[in-house]
Amino acid sequence: MKKKDFIDLRAKDLKALKSMAMAKKLEADKMRMEIVGGKEKNLKATNNLRHDIAQILTLVREKEILEKLNK
């Protein structure tokens, strides 16, 4: 994920981030199955997806903590 994309993610709300994380998880599972099946040749793509998922979930957690502190 590029830095500009990450900055754009900070502007999104919690619900949108959670749905994006779920979509990325499904995409990663699908890609893993394609690698096992021999269809996908780019083996680093799953690592990139896992990195993106981790960044999104980190933002989700940050927003949850900030909401808890503001209440």
N, CA and C of each residue as an Amber inpcrd file, in Angstrom:
protein
   213
   0.8540000  -1.1600000   0.0000000   0.0000000   0.0000000   0.0000000
   0.9060000   1.2310000   0.0000000   0.5850000   2.1530000  -0.8700000
   1.3760000   3.3710000  -0.9660000   1.0120000   4.3160000   0.1670000
   1.9220000   5.2340000   0.4490000   1.7160000   6.1700000   1.5510000
   0.4660000   7.0270000   1.3300000   0.2190000   7.4250000   0.0900000
  -0.9550000   8.2290000  -0.2100000  -2.2380000   7.4480000   0.0780000
  -2.2450000   6.1510000  -0.2620000  -3.4070000   5.3070000   0.0150000
  -3.6300000   5.1850000   1.5200000  -2.5450000   5.0640000   2.2600000
  -2.6450000   4.9320000   3.7090000  -3.2110000   6.2110000   4.3290000
  -2.7980000   7.3510000   3.8110000  -3.3140000   8.6330000   4.3130000
  -4.8050000   8.7510000   4.0040000  -5.2110000   8.2810000   2.8180000
  -6.6270000   8.3040000   2.4600000  -7.4510000   7.3950000   3.3750000
  -6.8600000   6.3070000   3.8230000  -7.5670000   5.3880000   4.7180000
  -7.8560000   6.0360000   6.0730000  -6.9780000   6.9130000   6.5060000
  -7.1830000   7.5780000   7.8030000  -8.4560000   8.4140000   7.8150000
  -8.8840000   8.8660000   6.6540000 -10.0800000   9.7040000   6.5690000
 -11.3660000   8.8840000   6.6120000 -11.2760000   7.5930000   6.3660000
 -12.4760000   6.7490000   6.3290000 -12.9760000   6.4440000   7.7340000
 -14.2470000   6.0910000   7.8120000 -14.8310000   5.7690000   9.1110000
 -14.5700000   4.3050000   9.4650000 -14.9140000   3.9630000  10.6760000
 -14.6190000   2.6430000  11.2250000 -15.3060000   1.5240000  10.4530000
 -16.5580000   1.7300000  10.0990000 -17.3290000   0.6970000   9.4020000
 -16.7250000   0.4060000   8.0210000 -16.3150000   1.4400000   7.3120000
 -15.7170000   1.2640000   5.9870000 -14.3820000   0.5320000   6.0820000
 -13.6140000   0.8380000   7.1080000 -12.3300000   0.1670000   7.2810000
 -12.5080000  -1.3170000   7.5840000 -13.4990000  -1.6270000   8.4220000
 -13.7420000  -3.0350000   8.7470000 -14.1930000  -3.8200000   7.5200000
 -15.0500000  -3.2230000   6.7190000 -15.5050000  -3.9280000   5.5130000
 -14.3610000  -4.0900000   4.5140000 -13.4730000  -3.1040000   4.4470000
 -12.3190000  -3.1980000   3.5600000 -11.3780000  -4.3140000   4.0170000
 -11.1970000  -4.4360000   5.3280000 -10.3340000  -5.4860000   5.8660000
 -10.9030000  -6.8700000   5.5500000 -12.2180000  -7.0210000   5.6820000
 -12.8440000  -8.3070000   5.3670000 -12.6820000  -8.6450000   3.8850000
 -12.8380000  -7.6530000   3.0200000 -12.6850000  -7.8760000   1.5810000
 -11.2550000  -8.2930000   1.2540000 -10.2870000  -7.6670000   1.8960000
  -8.8790000  -8.0180000   1.6610000  -8.5780000  -9.4230000   2.1670000
  -9.1940000  -9.8000000   3.2930000  -8.9890000 -11.1550000   3.8180000
  -9.5300000 -12.2020000   2.8480000 -10.7050000 -11.9450000   2.2940000
 -11.2680000 -12.8740000   1.3130000 -10.3960000 -12.9550000   0.0680000
  -9.8730000 -11.8240000  -0.3480000  -8.9950000 -11.7890000  -1.5100000
  -7.7070000 -12.5740000  -1.2470000  -7.1700000 -12.4540000  -0.0310000
  -5.9540000 -13.1850000   0.3290000  -6.2110000 -14.6900000   0.3460000
  -7.3570000 -15.1020000   0.8770000  -7.6910000 -16.5280000   0.8870000
  -7.8150000 -17.0660000  -0.5270000  -8.4690000 -16.3090000  -1.3780000
  -8.6390000 -16.7220000  -2.7690000  -7.2800000 -16.8490000  -3.4650000
  -6.3970000 -15.8890000  -3.1870000  -5.0800000 -15.9180000  -3.8210000
  -4.2480000 -17.1020000  -3.3240000  -4.3780000 -17.4180000  -2.0330000
  -3.6510000 -18.5840000  -1.5010000  -4.0890000 -19.8660000  -2.2010000
  -5.3940000 -19.9860000  -2.4430000  -5.8960000 -21.1770000  -3.1240000
  -5.4000000 -21.2400000  -4.5700000  -5.2940000 -20.0840000  -5.2160000
  -4.7810000 -20.0560000  -6.5810000  -3.3050000 -20.4270000  -6.6210000
  -2.5520000 -20.0330000  -5.6050000  -1.1320000 -20.3960000  -5.5520000
  -0.9840000 -21.8950000  -5.3600000  -1.7780000 -22.4500000  -4.4590000
  -1.7210000 -23.8920000  -4.2200000  -2.1370000 -24.6600000  -5.4750000
  -3.1240000 -24.1170000  -6.1850000  -3.5950000 -24.7570000  -7.4040000
  -2.6760000 -24.5620000  -8.5880000  -1.7030000 -23.6720000  -8.4700000
  -0.7530000 -23.4490000  -9.5400000  -1.1760000 -22.3930000 -10.5410000
  -2.2730000 -21.7020000 -10.2930000  -2.7400000 -20.6760000 -11.2270000
  -1.9860000 -19.3630000 -11.0530000  -1.6810000 -19.0160000  -9.8160000
  -1.0290000 -17.7400000  -9.5230000   0.4820000 -17.9450000  -9.4720000
   1.2180000 -17.0710000 -10.1310000   2.6760000 -17.1820000 -10.1540000
   3.3540000 -16.1970000  -9.2120000   2.6610000 -15.1220000  -8.8490000
   3.2320000 -14.0980000  -7.9820000   3.0650000 -14.5300000  -6.5230000
   4.1180000 -15.0870000  -5.9540000   4.0430000 -15.6140000  -4.5980000
   4.1070000 -14.5130000  -3.5370000   4.6300000 -13.3510000  -3.8850000
   4.7360000 -12.2570000  -2.9180000   3.4300000 -11.4860000  -2.7780000
   2.4700000 -11.7360000  -3.6330000   1.2180000 -10.9920000  -3.6030000
   0.4630000 -11.2320000  -2.2930000   0.5080000 -12.4460000  -1.7710000
  -0.1830000 -12.7120000  -0.5090000   0.4810000 -11.9690000   0.6420000
   1.8000000 -11.8610000   0.6040000   2.4900000 -11.1100000   1.6560000
   2.1010000  -9.6390000   1.6100000   1.9770000  -9.0960000   0.4120000
   1.5560000  -7.7040000   0.2750000   0.1400000  -7.5140000   0.8010000
  -0.7410000  -8.4600000   0.5110000  -2.1130000  -8.3780000   1.0150000
  -2.1490000  -8.4600000   2.5350000  -1.3490000  -9.3570000   3.1040000
  -1.3000000  -9.4910000   4.5560000  -0.7970000  -8.1990000   5.1970000
   0.1640000  -7.5550000   4.5560000   0.6850000  -6.2790000   5.0550000
  -0.4050000  -5.2080000   5.0070000  -1.1610000  -5.1570000   3.9260000
  -2.2570000  -4.1960000   3.7940000  -3.3210000  -4.4360000   4.8510000
  -3.6550000  -5.7010000   5.0870000  -4.6570000  -6.0550000   6.0960000
  -4.1860000  -5.5920000   7.4720000  -2.9090000  -5.8070000   7.7700000
  -2.3700000  -5.3980000   9.0710000  -2.4460000  -3.8840000   9.2420000
  -2.1580000  -3.1420000   8.1880000  -2.2380000  -1.6870000   8.2820000
  -3.6730000  -1.2210000   8.5120000  -4.6150000  -1.8350000   7.8260000
  -6.0230000  -1.4650000   7.9830000  -6.5030000  -1.7820000   9.3900000
  -6.1490000  -2.9750000   9.8850000  -6.5810000  -3.3530000  11.2320000
  -5.9360000  -2.4730000  12.3010000  -4.7280000  -1.9940000  12.0440000
  -4.0910000  -1.0710000  12.9640000  -4.8690000   0.2350000  13.0270000
  -5.3000000   0.7230000  11.8770000  -6.1190000   1.9420000  11.8520000
  -7.4510000   1.7320000  12.5710000  -8.0400000   0.5530000  12.3910000
  -9.3040000   0.2490000  13.0650000  -9.1050000   0.3180000  14.5780000
  -8.0530000  -0.2810000  15.0440000  -7.7860000  -0.2940000  16.4840000
  -7.5190000   1.1200000  17.0070000  -6.7730000   1.9160000  16.2460000
  -6.5210000   3.2960000  16.6470000  -7.8260000   4.0700000  16.8000000
  -8.7090000   3.9230000  15.8310000  -9.9850000   4.6360000  15.8700000
 -10.8510000   4.1680000  17.0420000 -10.8210000   2.8570000  17.3400000
 -11.5840000   2.3420000  18.4790000 -11.0760000   2.9340000  19.7910000
  -9.7560000   3.0110000  19.9150000  -9.1790000   3.5650000  21.1420000
  -9.5190000   5.0390000  21.2700000  -9.4150000   5.7790000  20.1660000
  -9.7400000   7.2080000  20.2180000 -11.2090000   7.4520000  20.5650000
 -12.0990000   6.6190000  20.0390000 -13.5130000   6.7530000  20.3630000
 -13.7410000   6.4720000  21.8480000 -13.0490000   5.4810000  22.3610000
 -13.2070000   5.1250000  23.7730000 -12.7040000   6.2530000  24.6800000
 -11.6010000   6.8940000  24.2870000 -11.0570000   7.9790000  25.0800000
 -11.9220000   9.2310000  25.0370000 -12.5730000   9.4480000  23.9010000
 -13.3950000  10.6460000  23.7470000 -14.7380000  10.5330000  24.4460000
 -15.1330000   9.3510000  24.8260000 -16.4420000   9.1870000  25.4880000
 -16.3560000   9.4170000  26.9520000
